[in-house]
Amino acid sequence: MARGERGYAGGNQAVIHALPGMGGDHRMYQGVWNTLPNFIAHDWPAYQGETTIGTLAISVCDACGIQDGDILVGSSLGGMVACEILKTRRISKLFLVGSAISPQEISPIFRIFHPLSGATLLKMLQRVTTHISYTATQMFASADVNFMLAMRKAIFEWKGLESTEEIVRRIHGRSDFVIPLPDKVERVLDGGHLITMTHAEECVDFIRRYV
């Protein structure tokens, strides 16, 4: 999706771009999310063989029309990509929703299993999605497997956010087993890894305080 589509009102206001998690798409941000001003929930661009978070960030900027001064919201992988976008765009604010600023924040279980077969990754992601909602299951079923397998490797080779940025705000689920609750989070919710869907109202309220 590009600037001018889902939810974009135009004018000189910053656009709020929401990036999904691995195996997710724009359906991670439904309902109350669309009450945010100039909000666009994106799908991942068609996979073109990207093998690093950095190259994916470039593809996302081009495909989604992310410009200097815009605002980013990222869940899981989307938050990591958003961190990388800070290196190429002057982003005004970044909201990490159940995401990480370095590979070290990802669960040790995933770190142990990440070199193994793609089936291991798929089973883990199924565990995350199938107990949440029909929408989450459908997103996962329609995701590009090659993209997910490439990003599985890329997240553990990613260098992470190079410095603590003042523009970064974090909201996280207390029971997130994919990215366990980090030390420095401004808002903690009684949820798991998919708080963008299960605790949408609380997430939007948090973001609205700063937008």
SEVOKOL-20369 format. One record per residue (C-alpha): residue in three letters; residue number from 0; x negated, y, z negated. Coordinates in nm, 2 decimals. Layout:
(Ala, NUM, (X, Y, Z))
...
***
This chain:
(Met, 0, (0.00, 0.00, 0.00))
(Ala, 1, (-0.11, 0.35, 0.07))
(Arg, 2, (-0.06, 0.70, -0.07))
(Gly, 3, (0.30, 0.81, 0.01))
(Glu, 4, (0.46, 0.48, -0.06))
(Arg, 5, (0.61, 0.32, -0.37))
(Gly, 6, (0.71, 0.60, -0.62))
(Tyr, 7, (0.48, 0.87, -0.48))
(Ala, 8, (0.65, 1.22, -0.50))
(Gly, 9, (0.38, 1.41, -0.31))
(Gly, 10, (0.25, 1.76, -0.40))
(Asn, 11, (-0.07, 1.84, -0.58))
(Gln, 12, (-0.01, 1.62, -0.88))
(Ala, 13, (-0.25, 1.33, -0.95))
(Val, 14, (-0.12, 0.99, -0.84))
(Ile, 15, (-0.11, 0.71, -1.09))
(His, 16, (-0.24, 0.39, -0.92))
(Ala, 17, (-0.17, 0.06, -1.10))
(Leu, 18, (-0.39, -0.24, -1.02))
(Pro, 19, (-0.27, -0.59, -1.10))
(Gly, 20, (-0.45, -0.88, -1.26))
(Met, 21, (-0.60, -1.18, -1.08))
(Gly, 22, (-0.31, -1.37, -0.93))
(Gly, 23, (-0.08, -1.08, -0.98))
(Asp, 24, (0.07, -0.80, -0.76))
(His, 25, (0.28, -0.49, -0.78))
(Arg, 26, (0.55, -0.69, -0.97))
(Met, 27, (0.34, -0.67, -1.28))
(Tyr, 28, (0.46, -0.31, -1.30))
(Gln, 29, (0.84, -0.30, -1.28))
(Gly, 30, (1.13, -0.12, -1.45))
(Val, 31, (1.01, 0.15, -1.69))
(Trp, 32, (0.67, 0.17, -1.53))
(Asn, 33, (0.84, 0.36, -1.24))
(Thr, 34, (0.94, 0.64, -1.47))
(Leu, 35, (0.58, 0.76, -1.48))
(Pro, 36, (0.52, 1.06, -1.25))
(Asn, 37, (0.37, 0.98, -0.90))
(Phe, 38, (0.34, 0.62, -0.99))
(Ile, 39, (0.23, 0.35, -0.74))
(Ala, 40, (0.20, -0.02, -0.82))
(His, 41, (-0.04, -0.18, -0.57))
(Asp, 42, (-0.09, -0.53, -0.43))
(Trp, 43, (-0.44, -0.65, -0.38))
(Pro, 44, (-0.56, -0.57, -0.02))
(Ala, 45, (-0.58, -0.86, 0.22))
(Tyr, 46, (-0.89, -1.06, 0.12))
(Gln, 47, (-1.18, -0.98, 0.35))
(Gly, 48, (-1.45, -1.20, 0.19))
(Glu, 49, (-1.55, -0.96, -0.10))
(Thr, 50, (-1.78, -1.14, -0.34))
(Thr, 51, (-1.84, -0.87, -0.60))
(Ile, 52, (-1.63, -0.63, -0.82))
(Gly, 53, (-1.81, -0.34, -0.65))
(Thr, 54, (-1.72, -0.44, -0.29))
(Leu, 55, (-1.36, -0.51, -0.40))
(Ala, 56, (-1.35, -0.16, -0.56))
(Ile, 57, (-1.44, -0.01, -0.23))
(Ser, 58, (-1.17, -0.21, -0.04))
(Val, 59, (-0.91, -0.11, -0.30))
(Cys, 60, (-1.00, 0.26, -0.28))
(Asp, 61, (-0.97, 0.25, 0.10))
(Ala, 62, (-0.65, 0.04, 0.11))
(Cys, 63, (-0.47, 0.23, -0.17))
(Gly, 64, (-0.58, 0.58, -0.09))
(Ile, 65, (-0.74, 0.65, -0.43))
(Gln, 66, (-0.88, 1.00, -0.44))
(Asp, 67, (-1.07, 1.22, -0.67))
(Gly, 68, (-0.85, 1.34, -0.96))
(Asp, 69, (-0.62, 1.05, -0.95))
(Ile, 70, (-0.53, 0.83, -1.25))
(Leu, 71, (-0.59, 0.45, -1.27))
(Val, 72, (-0.41, 0.18, -1.47))
(Gly, 73, (-0.56, -0.16, -1.46))
(Ser, 74, (-0.46, -0.50, -1.61))
(Ser, 75, (-0.72, -0.78, -1.64))
(Leu, 76, (-0.91, -0.79, -1.31))
(Gly, 77, (-0.75, -0.47, -1.21))
(Gly, 78, (-0.90, -0.29, -1.50))
(Met, 79, (-1.25, -0.42, -1.42))
(Val, 80, (-1.21, -0.30, -1.06))
(Ala, 81, (-1.08, 0.03, -1.19))
(Cys, 82, (-1.40, 0.06, -1.41))
(Glu, 83, (-1.61, 0.01, -1.09))
(Ile, 84, (-1.41, 0.27, -0.91))
(Leu, 85, (-1.54, 0.53, -1.16))
(Lys, 86, (-1.87, 0.50, -0.98))
(Thr, 87, (-1.73, 0.62, -0.64))
(Arg, 88, (-1.44, 0.85, -0.74))
(Arg, 89, (-1.40, 1.13, -1.00))
(Ile, 90, (-1.10, 0.97, -1.17))
(Ser, 91, (-0.93, 1.19, -1.43))
(Lys, 92, (-0.80, 0.91, -1.66))
(Leu, 93, (-0.83, 0.53, -1.68))
(Phe, 94, (-0.60, 0.31, -1.88))
(Leu, 95, (-0.71, -0.04, -1.94))
(Val, 96, (-0.41, -0.26, -2.02))
(Gly, 97, (-0.54, -0.60, -2.15))
(Ser, 98, (-0.86, -0.57, -1.96))
(Ala, 99, (-1.24, -0.57, -2.02))
(Ile, 100, (-1.53, -0.33, -1.98))
(Ser, 101, (-1.79, -0.61, -1.96))
(Pro, 102, (-1.80, -0.99, -1.89))
(Gln, 103, (-1.89, -1.04, -2.26))
(Glu, 104, (-1.54, -0.95, -2.36))
(Ile, 105, (-1.39, -1.24, -2.17))
(Ser, 106, (-1.30, -1.55, -2.37))
(Pro, 107, (-1.60, -1.79, -2.43))
(Ile, 108, (-1.38, -2.07, -2.30))
(Phe, 109, (-1.36, -1.90, -1.96))
(Arg, 110, (-1.73, -1.83, -1.97))
(Ile, 111, (-1.81, -2.20, -2.03))
(Phe, 112, (-1.58, -2.32, -1.75))
(His, 113, (-1.64, -2.05, -1.49))
(Pro, 114, (-1.90, -2.25, -1.28))
(Leu, 115, (-1.66, -2.55, -1.26))
(Ser, 116, (-1.41, -2.63, -0.99))
(Gly, 117, (-1.14, -2.40, -0.87))
(Ala, 118, (-0.88, -2.64, -1.02))
(Thr, 119, (-1.00, -2.54, -1.37))
(Leu, 120, (-0.93, -2.17, -1.30))
(Leu, 121, (-0.59, -2.25, -1.14))
(Lys, 122, (-0.48, -2.45, -1.44))
(Met, 123, (-0.58, -2.18, -1.68))
(Leu, 124, (-0.40, -1.91, -1.49))
(Gln, 125, (-0.09, -2.14, -1.47))
(Arg, 126, (-0.10, -2.16, -1.85))
(Val, 127, (-0.10, -1.78, -1.87))
(Thr, 128, (0.19, -1.73, -1.63))
(Thr, 129, (0.43, -2.02, -1.65))
(His, 130, (0.54, -1.94, -2.01))
(Ile, 131, (0.60, -1.57, -1.94))
(Ser, 132, (0.87, -1.53, -1.67))
(Tyr, 133, (0.99, -1.65, -1.33))
(Thr, 134, (0.83, -1.34, -1.17))
(Ala, 135, (0.49, -1.42, -1.31))
(Thr, 136, (0.51, -1.77, -1.18))
(Gln, 137, (0.61, -1.65, -0.84))
(Met, 138, (0.33, -1.40, -0.83))
(Phe, 139, (0.08, -1.67, -0.91))
(Ala, 140, (0.22, -1.91, -0.65))
(Ser, 141, (0.19, -1.65, -0.37))
(Ala, 142, (-0.17, -1.53, -0.46))
(Asp, 143, (-0.46, -1.59, -0.23))
(Val, 144, (-0.66, -1.88, -0.38))
(Asn, 145, (-0.98, -1.79, -0.20))
(Phe, 146, (-0.96, -1.44, -0.34))
(Met, 147, (-0.91, -1.58, -0.70))
(Leu, 148, (-1.20, -1.82, -0.67))
(Ala, 149, (-1.43, -1.55, -0.54))
(Met, 150, (-1.33, -1.31, -0.82))
(Arg, 151, (-1.37, -1.59, -1.08))
(Lys, 152, (-1.74, -1.59, -1.00))
(Ala, 153, (-1.76, -1.21, -0.95))
(Ile, 154, (-1.64, -1.11, -1.29))
(Phe, 155, (-1.92, -1.30, -1.46))
(Glu, 156, (-2.18, -1.14, -1.24))
(Trp, 157, (-2.03, -0.79, -1.29))
(Lys, 158, (-2.25, -0.55, -1.49))
(Gly, 159, (-1.95, -0.39, -1.65))
(Leu, 160, (-1.88, -0.02, -1.74))
(Glu, 161, (-2.23, 0.13, -1.76))
(Ser, 162, (-2.14, 0.39, -2.02))
(Thr, 163, (-1.85, 0.46, -2.26))
(Glu, 164, (-1.63, 0.71, -2.07))
(Glu, 165, (-1.42, 0.96, -2.25))
(Ile, 166, (-1.15, 0.93, -1.99))
(Val, 167, (-1.10, 0.56, -2.07))
(Arg, 168, (-0.81, 0.46, -2.29))
(Arg, 169, (-0.74, 0.10, -2.40))
(Ile, 170, (-0.42, -0.09, -2.50))
(His, 171, (-0.44, -0.46, -2.57))
(Gly, 172, (-0.25, -0.76, -2.69))
(Arg, 173, (-0.34, -0.90, -3.03))
(Ser, 174, (-0.28, -1.26, -2.90))
(Asp, 175, (-0.47, -1.23, -2.57))
(Phe, 176, (-0.67, -1.55, -2.53))
(Val, 177, (-0.81, -1.46, -2.19))
(Ile, 178, (-0.97, -1.13, -2.31))
(Pro, 179, (-0.96, -1.15, -2.70))
(Leu, 180, (-0.89, -0.83, -2.88))
(Pro, 181, (-1.20, -0.61, -2.83))
(Asp, 182, (-1.35, -0.40, -3.12))
(Lys, 183, (-1.26, -0.06, -2.99))
(Val, 184, (-0.89, -0.04, -2.87))
(Glu, 185, (-0.67, 0.26, -2.94))
(Arg, 186, (-0.33, 0.07, -2.94))
(Val, 187, (-0.28, -0.30, -3.03))
(Leu, 188, (0.04, -0.47, -2.94))
(Asp, 189, (0.18, -0.80, -3.07))
(Gly, 190, (0.15, -0.96, -2.73))
(Gly, 191, (-0.07, -1.17, -2.51))
(His, 192, (-0.25, -1.12, -2.18))
(Leu, 193, (0.04, -1.00, -1.98))
(Ile, 194, (0.16, -0.70, -2.19))
(Thr, 195, (0.22, -0.50, -1.87))
(Met, 196, (0.52, -0.73, -1.83))
(Thr, 197, (0.61, -0.84, -2.18))
(His, 198, (0.56, -0.50, -2.35))
(Ala, 199, (0.61, -0.26, -2.06))
(Glu, 200, (0.79, 0.01, -2.26))
(Glu, 201, (0.51, 0.03, -2.52))
(Cys, 202, (0.24, 0.04, -2.25))
(Val, 203, (0.42, 0.32, -2.07))
(Asp, 204, (0.48, 0.52, -2.39))
(Phe, 205, (0.10, 0.50, -2.46))
(Ile, 206, (0.01, 0.62, -2.11))
(Arg, 207, (0.27, 0.90, -2.12))
(Arg, 208, (0.10, 1.05, -2.42))
(Tyr, 209, (-0.21, 1.13, -2.21))
(Val, 210, (-0.06, 1.20, -1.87))
***
